[in-house]
Amino acid sequence: MVLKKGIYKGNEKPREVEALQCNICKRKVAILGCVLGQNKTTCEQREKCAIIKSSFGNLYLFDELSCTSELNCGKMRAADSESYLTFEYTCCETDFCN
């Protein structure tokens, strides 16, 4: 965890909050590992580390590693209403857990 300045109001004193650190990879393929965009990042407030599984129908394509809104965690989302392309979000809450 890294410390970041927290949000505060009025005459409250600024406080530091712990910020989650996560791996980044735009394309991670099972056998090869990360093949595009490998890095590390610090998430914003209300974000968690995520592994996002991309599939076309029942065909697994690749994973993406990143930070995501905690609202996405545990969800499967479609690219659009007419596509078979889906993204399944699995989240975790410790540094570099993805």
Secondary structure, 3 states (H helix, E strand, C coil): CEEEECCCCCCCCCCEEEECEEEEEEEEECCCEEEECCEEEECCCCEEEEEEEEEECCEEEEEEEEEEEHHHCCCEEECCCCCCEEEEEEEECCCCCC
